[in-house]
Amino acid sequence: MFELLFVHWNVNPEIFHIGPLSIRWYSLLFVSGFIIGWFIFRWFFRREGVPEKLLGPLLYTLLICTIVGARLGHCLFYQPDYYLTSWSGFLEIFMPWKGGLASHGGTIALIIGMIWFCNKYGKKEGFDFFWLVDRLVIPICFAAALIRLGNLFNSEIYGDVTTLPWGFIFERNGETQPKHPTQLYEALTYTLLGFFLLWLYVKKMDKLKRGTILGIFFIILFGMRILIEFIKEPQVGFEEGMALNMGQLLSIPFVVAGIVILLWSIFKGKSSALDKPQPPQKPQRAPGNVHSL
């Protein structure tokens, strides 16, 4: 009965190309995530009095950490036998355009990058790591949703066979049976999480402690990632027969970290407000002796 409702997905991943240069939907959506994040963070900074001159260094740090971390994450977590066992494979580590990015690697690199950024710029402006990442994870949700839409346009990382009416038949890959569009499941999850965290920021931030939003982000995003992975096809050969695949194993530490961070923030966390340094006060002169005439 549902066969007429199945989506026959045969979208060209390229938007257009000029000679050897091609513009793909994935690339466009990937870059769009950073653009949207820049505007969201500009609003954060204006709202809380952080100098906008920090937006440039922040964007560069995020971009470098995301690409480098996600690329290394894919190469080391999913295909080390290919990238680390031959010279040609090793050289391909430095060719992210050939495909292969892992969100867990990008997350680890972003954490390292934000620690560096806060050490360099945070003390002067009154913010620390948890203040920054509590806000950073909000645009990350929307960027991650766009990246999953890019995966959909690439007809990749989809799920097992389904009889549900919204199944996708990925015809470009030679599929003839409907599969779970897990890219859309994740994109919807990340979008809803992003709006929820944005609501917390606007309505509750003055009552929250630093680290609360980060803890919620880790628990929900990576918790849902674990659940959705149960209906995904294996991404690499060694995942065949595993009770938990690599994506799930890498997500578990982030869920545990989210629980620890959330509990710490509730009982030990600082206020979410900026610690604006107070200007030094001029010493008051002691009153001199008064002599009556």
C-alpha positions in Angstrom: 0.0 0.0 0.0 2.9 2.4 0.8 4.8 1.6 -2.4 3.5 4.7 -4.1 4.7 6.9 -1.2 8.3 5.8 -1.3 10.7 8.6 -2.5 12.7 7.6 -5.5 15.9 9.6 -4.7 18.1 10.3 -7.7 19.3 13.8 -7.2 22.6 14.8 -8.8 25.1 15.7 -5.9 26.6 18.4 -8.2 24.8 21.7 -8.6 27.0 22.7 -11.6 30.6 22.4 -12.8 33.0 24.5 -14.8 35.7 22.4 -16.3 37.3 20.4 -13.5 35.7 22.5 -10.8 32.4 21.3 -9.5 30.1 22.8 -6.9 28.3 20.2 -4.9 25.3 20.4 -2.6 27.3 19.0 0.3 29.9 21.8 0.0 27.3 24.5 -0.3 25.4 23.2 2.8 28.7 22.8 4.7 29.7 26.4 4.1 26.2 27.6 4.8 26.5 26.2 8.3 29.5 28.4 9.1 27.8 31.5 7.6 24.6 30.9 9.7 26.8 30.3 12.8 28.7 33.6 12.1 25.5 35.6 12.2 24.2 33.8 15.3 27.4 34.4 17.1 27.4 38.1 16.1 24.0 38.3 17.7 25.4 36.6 20.9 28.4 39.0 21.0 26.3 42.1 20.5 23.7 41.0 23.0 26.3 40.4 25.7 28.9 43.0 24.9 31.7 40.9 23.5 33.8 42.8 20.9 32.9 41.7 17.3 36.5 41.8 16.3 36.8 38.3 17.9 34.4 36.9 15.3 37.1 36.6 12.7 39.6 34.6 14.8 36.7 32.5 16.1 35.5 31.6 12.6 39.0 30.7 11.4 39.6 28.5 14.5 36.2 26.7 14.0 36.8 26.2 10.3 40.3 24.8 10.7 39.4 22.6 13.6 36.3 21.2 12.0 37.9 20.2 8.7 41.2 18.9 10.2 39.5 17.1 13.1 36.7 15.6 11.0 39.2 14.4 8.4 41.6 12.9 10.9 38.6 11.3 12.7 37.5 9.5 9.6 40.9 8.4 8.7 41.9 7.1 12.2 38.6 5.8 13.5 37.0 4.3 10.3 39.8 3.4 7.8 43.2 3.3 9.5 44.0 0.2 7.5 43.8 2.2 4.3 45.3 5.6 5.3 48.1 4.3 7.6 49.4 1.3 5.7 50.6 2.9 2.5 52.3 6.1 1.4 49.6 6.8 -1.2 46.9 6.3 1.5 48.7 8.5 4.0 48.9 11.3 1.4 45.1 11.1 1.0 44.7 12.1 4.6 45.5 15.6 3.4 42.8 15.5 0.6 39.5 16.0 2.3 37.8 16.7 -1.0 38.1 13.0 -1.8 35.5 12.3 0.9 35.5 11.1 4.4 34.7 13.3 7.4 33.7 12.1 10.9 31.8 14.3 13.3 33.4 12.8 16.4 36.8 13.8 15.2 35.5 17.3 14.4 34.1 17.6 17.9 37.3 16.6 19.6 39.3 19.1 17.5 36.7 21.9 18.3 37.1 21.3 22.0 40.9 21.7 21.7 40.5 24.7 19.5 38.1 26.4 21.9 40.4 25.8 24.8 43.1 27.6 22.9 40.8 30.4 21.8 39.6 31.0 25.4 43.2 31.0 26.7 44.1 33.6 24.2 41.1 35.9 24.2 38.8 34.9 27.0 40.5 36.3 30.1 40.5 39.9 28.8 36.8 39.8 27.8 35.5 37.8 30.8 34.6 34.5 29.3 36.0 30.9 29.7 35.6 27.6 27.9 32.2 26.7 29.2 30.8 30.2 28.6 31.9 30.0 25.0 30.9 26.4 24.2 27.4 26.9 25.8 26.7 29.3 23.0 28.8 27.6 20.3 26.7 24.4 20.4 23.6 26.2 19.4 24.8 27.1 15.8 26.6 23.7 15.7 23.2 22.1 15.9 22.0 23.9 12.8 25.3 23.4 10.9 25.2 19.7 11.7 21.6 19.5 10.3 22.8 21.1 7.1 25.7 18.7 6.8 23.3 15.8 7.1 21.2 17.3 4.3 24.4 17.3 2.3 24.8 13.6 3.1 21.3 13.1 1.7 22.2 14.9 -1.6 25.3 12.6 -1.7 23.1 9.5 -1.2 25.3 8.3 1.6 25.1 7.1 5.3 21.5 6.0 5.0 19.7 3.3 6.9 18.4 -0.3 6.5 15.5 -1.5 4.5 12.2 -0.1 5.7 8.5 -0.6 4.9 7.6 2.8 6.3 5.9 5.2 3.8 8.8 7.7 3.9 11.4 5.3 2.8 13.9 6.5 0.2 15.1 4.4 -2.7 18.6 5.7 -3.4 18.7 5.0 -7.1 22.1 6.6 -7.8 23.6 3.8 -5.7 21.7 1.1 -7.5 19.3 0.5 -4.6 15.9 -1.0 -5.4 14.5 -1.2 -1.9 13.4 1.7 0.3 15.8 2.6 3.1 15.5 4.7 6.2 16.5 8.3 5.4 18.6 8.5 8.5 20.1 11.7 7.2 16.7 13.3 7.7 16.2 11.8 11.1 19.5 13.3 12.3 18.9 16.6 10.6 15.5 16.9 12.2 16.9 15.9 15.6 19.7 18.5 15.4 17.3 21.3 14.2 14.9 20.7 17.1 17.7 20.5 19.6 19.1 23.8 18.2 15.8 25.6 18.7 15.4 24.1 22.2 18.9 25.3 23.2 18.3 28.7 21.6 15.1 29.0 23.7 17.1 28.1 26.8 19.6 30.8 26.0 17.0 33.5 25.4 14.6 32.6 28.2 16.6 30.9 30.9 20.3 31.8 30.5 20.3 34.2 33.4 19.2 31.3 35.7 21.5 28.7 34.2 25.1 27.9 35.1 28.0 27.6 32.7 28.2 24.1 31.2 24.4 23.4 31.5 23.7 23.9 27.8 26.8 22.0 26.8 25.8 19.0 29.0 22.3 18.9 27.5 23.8 19.1 24.0 26.2 16.2 24.5 23.5 14.0 26.1 20.7 14.6 23.5 22.8 14.9 20.3 25.0 11.9 20.9 22.3 10.0 22.6 20.1 10.3 19.6 23.1 9.4 17.4 23.5 6.1 19.3 19.8 5.3 18.7 19.7 6.2 15.0 22.8 4.2 14.4 20.9 1.0 15.2 19.0 1.4 11.9 22.0 2.6 9.8 23.8 0.4 7.3 27.4 -0.3 8.3 29.7 2.5 7.0 32.9 0.3 6.8 33.5 -3.4 6.5 34.8 -4.1 10.0 31.4 -2.9 11.5 29.7 -6.0 10.2 28.7 -8.2 13.1 29.5 -5.6 15.8 26.9 -5.2 18.5 27.7 -1.4 18.5 29.2 0.2 15.5 32.0 2.8 15.5 29.7 5.8 15.6 28.0 4.4 18.7 31.2 3.5 20.5 32.5 7.0 19.8 29.3 8.6 21.0 29.1 6.9 24.4 32.0 8.9 25.9 30.3 12.2 24.9 27.0 11.1 26.5 28.9 10.2 29.7 30.8 13.5 29.5 27.5 15.3 29.0 26.0 13.8 32.2 29.1 14.7 34.2 29.2 18.3 32.9 25.5 18.8 33.5 25.8 17.6 37.1 28.9 19.7 37.7 27.2 22.8 36.2 24.2 22.4 38.4 26.1 22.0 41.7 29.4 23.7 41.0 29.0 25.9 37.9 29.6 29.6 37.7 27.0 32.1 36.6 26.4 32.2 32.8 27.1 36.0 32.8 30.4 37.4 31.6 33.1 38.1 34.1 33.8 41.6 32.9 37.0 42.8 34.5 36.5 45.8 36.6 38.7 48.9 35.8 41.3 49.6 38.4 40.1 52.1 40.9 42.3 55.1 41.7 43.6 55.0 45.3 42.0 57.6 47.5 44.3 60.1 49.2 44.2 60.0 52.9 42.9 63.2 54.4 45.6 65.4 55.8 45.7 66.7 59.3 43.3 69.6 60.0 44.6 72.4 62.1 42.2 74.8 63.6 43.2 78.4 63.8 
